[in-house]
Amino acid sequence: MYLLSADLIFPHPKYANKDGFLAFGGDLSQDRLLLAYSHGIFPWPNDEKNPVLWYSPNPRLVLFPDQFKVSKSLKKTVLQKKFEVKIDTDFDKIIVKCAQIKREGQDGTWITPAIQSAYNNLYINGFAHSISTYFEGKLVGGLYGVSLGKAFFGESMFHEMTDASKVAFYYLVKLVKHFDFKMIDAQTHTKHLLSLGAKEINRKVFLKLLTHSNKFETIKGNWAELIPENFFE
């Protein structure tokens, strides 16, 4: 394992252990976070008292937009417009909801106050984005992540009603297709995302795809201002 210094340097992801753990220490500054994502590395703190942990798992779970699987029930829910959907709205509330949601097999949350502050800062500066769903005006589902080049790095999602987060993910895929993104990084194995068409790929393949993605200019700012008027139709 590697102890990070104040310098903005990470070891190569190939040095991660079998669990994907690569390094610890450093901070959650915008420059360090963006450097990490550009090299296939992400933070996964366990609490506020200990150093930040940095991971680069192998294999890597990725969704290629054209391979997204839409079930008949989800398509029906989307067409019924059961939920109102918004882009880059209530980011701060979404990340808090993601931190508060109870997840099977997890005690507590890795989305610490420091993580919330760091990603809110990324959002303010146009690097982090969210999709949210509302029912009768109430926020009931959503997701957030980071965008660099032609890749979206999914961080977390939540739902308080059936299909609320799936509808948000549906529109995330539609959004990245609109921007001609190459992939959605889902990081680690989850049955839910595998059922939606994500697949595990070797880290070497992932890093090669990421290098290609990094060659494109990052689409910063509020994405709600960059979509056509009929996007939700």
PLY file of the C-alpha trace (Angstrom):
ply
format ascii 1.0
element vertex 233
property float x
property float y
property float z
element edge 232
property int vertex1
property int vertex2
end_header
0.00 0.00 0.00
1.15 3.54 -0.76
1.03 6.57 1.53
0.30 9.71 -0.47
2.20 12.92 0.19
1.16 16.52 -0.40
2.37 16.14 -4.00
-0.35 15.44 -6.58
0.94 12.01 -7.53
-0.70 8.56 -7.49
0.96 5.18 -7.98
-0.06 3.33 -11.13
-3.35 1.41 -10.65
-1.56 -1.85 -11.47
-0.08 -1.74 -7.96
-3.51 -2.04 -6.30
-4.05 -5.19 -4.25
-6.61 -7.89 -5.10
-9.37 -5.83 -3.47
-8.49 -2.77 -5.53
-6.93 -0.87 -2.62
-4.12 1.28 -4.01
-3.16 4.05 -1.58
-4.18 6.05 1.46
-3.76 9.60 2.63
-3.77 12.84 0.71
-6.79 15.09 0.59
-10.07 15.54 -1.28
-9.11 18.71 -3.12
-10.55 19.22 -6.58
-7.16 18.82 -8.26
-6.46 15.52 -6.51
-9.93 14.14 -7.22
-9.76 15.02 -10.91
-6.27 13.55 -11.19
-7.50 10.37 -9.54
-10.50 9.95 -11.85
-8.39 10.64 -14.92
-6.24 7.65 -13.92
-9.03 5.26 -12.98
-8.76 5.83 -9.22
-11.49 6.92 -6.80
-11.75 7.62 -3.05
-13.59 5.34 -0.67
-13.24 6.70 2.88
-14.51 4.65 5.81
-14.82 7.49 8.32
-13.68 11.03 9.06
-10.98 10.01 11.57
-8.85 7.86 9.27
-6.94 8.74 6.07
-8.74 8.69 2.73
-8.52 5.33 0.97
-8.03 5.21 -2.81
-9.12 2.32 -5.04
-8.75 1.03 -8.57
-10.48 -2.37 -8.73
-9.85 -5.16 -11.21
-12.11 -6.09 -12.90
-13.95 -2.80 -13.43
-17.71 -2.56 -13.85
-18.60 -0.45 -16.90
-21.76 0.29 -18.83
-21.37 1.09 -22.51
-24.37 3.30 -23.33
-25.50 1.26 -26.34
-25.66 -1.87 -24.16
-28.14 -0.45 -21.63
-30.98 -2.92 -21.03
-34.40 -1.32 -20.56
-37.03 -3.67 -19.15
-40.63 -3.45 -20.35
-41.74 -2.26 -16.92
-39.12 0.50 -16.80
-39.98 1.63 -20.33
-43.64 1.76 -19.32
-42.83 3.85 -16.23
-40.79 6.27 -18.35
-43.55 6.61 -20.96
-46.16 7.19 -18.26
-44.06 10.09 -16.97
-44.77 9.00 -13.41
-41.75 10.98 -12.21
-40.61 14.47 -13.03
-36.92 14.33 -13.97
-34.37 17.11 -13.54
-30.68 17.47 -14.39
-28.15 19.20 -12.16
-30.79 20.21 -9.63
-30.71 19.65 -5.85
-27.21 18.15 -6.04
-26.55 18.80 -2.36
-29.81 17.11 -1.36
-29.14 14.09 -3.57
-25.72 13.40 -2.06
-27.18 13.66 1.44
-29.96 11.21 0.49
-27.35 8.81 -0.92
-25.46 9.03 2.37
-28.57 8.39 4.46
-30.03 5.46 2.53
-29.64 2.09 4.23
-27.86 -0.49 2.08
-27.84 -4.23 2.60
-24.57 -5.47 4.10
-23.31 -1.98 4.92
-22.97 -0.39 8.33
-22.89 3.38 7.98
-21.80 5.21 4.84
-18.61 6.09 3.00
-20.24 9.36 1.90
-18.81 11.32 4.80
-19.32 15.06 5.36
-15.87 15.58 3.81
-16.93 13.64 0.70
-20.16 15.63 0.50
-18.25 18.90 0.70
-15.69 17.80 -1.91
-18.29 16.67 -4.45
-20.48 19.71 -3.89
-17.39 21.71 -4.80
-16.93 19.64 -7.97
-20.56 20.33 -8.82
-20.18 24.07 -8.29
-17.19 24.02 -10.64
-19.01 22.01 -13.31
-17.31 18.61 -12.95
-19.97 16.73 -10.95
-23.54 16.21 -12.12
-26.82 14.74 -10.96
-30.09 13.34 -12.27
-33.05 13.50 -9.91
-36.64 12.24 -9.91
-39.64 13.77 -8.18
-43.11 12.52 -7.33
-45.73 15.16 -6.59
-42.92 17.67 -6.13
-40.95 15.55 -3.64
-37.41 14.33 -4.34
-37.70 10.52 -4.36
-34.69 9.29 -6.34
-31.48 10.30 -7.97
-27.82 9.74 -8.68
-24.63 11.73 -8.96
-21.17 11.34 -10.41
-18.19 13.00 -12.02
-17.60 13.77 -15.69
-14.21 13.98 -17.40
-13.60 13.80 -21.11
-16.09 11.35 -22.63
-16.65 9.31 -19.45
-19.12 9.57 -16.59
-17.99 8.13 -13.26
-21.05 7.07 -11.30
-20.73 7.55 -7.56
-24.01 6.70 -5.85
-27.77 6.58 -6.25
-30.82 6.33 -4.02
-34.55 5.73 -4.29
-37.50 6.18 -1.98
-40.04 4.83 -4.49
-39.88 1.85 -6.84
-38.10 2.69 -10.11
-37.23 6.24 -8.99
-33.48 5.66 -9.34
-33.91 3.46 -12.42
-35.68 6.31 -14.20
-32.83 8.63 -13.20
-30.35 6.11 -14.62
-32.42 5.80 -17.80
-32.04 9.52 -18.38
-28.37 9.44 -17.44
-27.81 6.96 -20.27
-29.86 9.14 -22.62
-27.81 12.14 -21.55
-24.40 10.53 -22.09
-25.59 9.27 -25.48
-26.51 12.85 -26.34
-22.96 13.91 -25.43
-21.48 10.89 -27.26
-19.79 9.57 -24.12
-17.87 6.32 -24.42
-18.78 4.76 -21.07
-20.32 5.01 -17.63
-17.91 3.79 -14.97
-19.87 1.87 -12.33
-16.68 1.00 -10.42
-17.45 -2.29 -8.65
-19.68 -5.34 -9.01
-23.39 -4.85 -8.32
-26.18 -7.21 -9.42
-28.45 -4.23 -10.05
-26.18 -2.60 -12.62
-25.28 -5.92 -14.20
-29.01 -6.43 -14.80
-29.09 -3.09 -16.60
-26.36 -4.11 -19.03
-23.14 -3.21 -17.23
-20.28 -5.68 -17.55
-16.95 -6.31 -15.88
-13.84 -5.64 -17.92
-10.15 -6.03 -17.18
-8.53 -2.96 -15.62
-5.99 -2.75 -18.46
-8.84 -2.51 -20.96
-10.61 0.05 -18.79
-7.50 2.23 -18.52
-6.99 2.09 -22.27
-10.58 3.24 -22.82
-10.07 5.94 -20.20
-6.92 7.22 -21.90
-8.91 7.61 -25.11
-11.78 9.32 -23.27
-9.38 11.78 -21.63
-8.39 13.14 -25.04
-11.76 14.86 -25.35
-12.70 18.16 -23.77
-14.73 17.88 -20.56
-18.29 19.18 -20.85
-18.47 21.39 -17.77
-21.24 23.52 -16.35
-24.93 22.91 -15.81
-25.97 20.14 -18.19
-29.62 21.16 -17.98
-28.66 24.14 -20.15
-27.08 21.90 -22.82
-29.97 19.58 -23.71
-32.69 20.07 -26.33
-36.15 21.21 -25.25
-37.67 17.83 -26.16
-35.11 15.79 -24.19
-37.68 14.38 -21.75
-40.28 13.55 -24.41
0 1
1 2
2 3
3 4
4 5
5 6
6 7
7 8
8 9
9 10
10 11
11 12
12 13
13 14
14 15
15 16
16 17
17 18
18 19
19 20
20 21
21 22
22 23
23 24
24 25
25 26
26 27
27 28
28 29
29 30
30 31
31 32
32 33
33 34
34 35
35 36
36 37
37 38
38 39
39 40
40 41
41 42
42 43
43 44
44 45
45 46
46 47
47 48
48 49
49 50
50 51
51 52
52 53
53 54
54 55
55 56
56 57
57 58
58 59
59 60
60 61
61 62
62 63
63 64
64 65
65 66
66 67
67 68
68 69
69 70
70 71
71 72
72 73
73 74
74 75
75 76
76 77
77 78
78 79
79 80
80 81
81 82
82 83
83 84
84 85
85 86
86 87
87 88
88 89
89 90
90 91
91 92
92 93
93 94
94 95
95 96
96 97
97 98
98 99
99 100
100 101
101 102
102 103
103 104
104 105
105 106
106 107
107 108
108 109
109 110
110 111
111 112
112 113
113 114
114 115
115 116
116 117
117 118
118 119
119 120
120 121
121 122
122 123
123 124
124 125
125 126
126 127
127 128
128 129
129 130
130 131
131 132
132 133
133 134
134 135
135 136
136 137
137 138
138 139
139 140
140 141
141 142
142 143
143 144
144 145
145 146
146 147
147 148
148 149
149 150
150 151
151 152
152 153
153 154
154 155
155 156
156 157
157 158
158 159
159 160
160 161
161 162
162 163
163 164
164 165
165 166
166 167
167 168
168 169
169 170
170 171
171 172
172 173
173 174
174 175
175 176
176 177
177 178
178 179
179 180
180 181
181 182
182 183
183 184
184 185
185 186
186 187
187 188
188 189
189 190
190 191
191 192
192 193
193 194
194 195
195 196
196 197
197 198
198 199
199 200
200 201
201 202
202 203
203 204
204 205
205 206
206 207
207 208
208 209
209 210
210 211
211 212
212 213
213 214
214 215
215 216
216 217
217 218
218 219
219 220
220 221
221 222
222 223
223 224
224 225
225 226
226 227
227 228
228 229
229 230
230 231
231 232
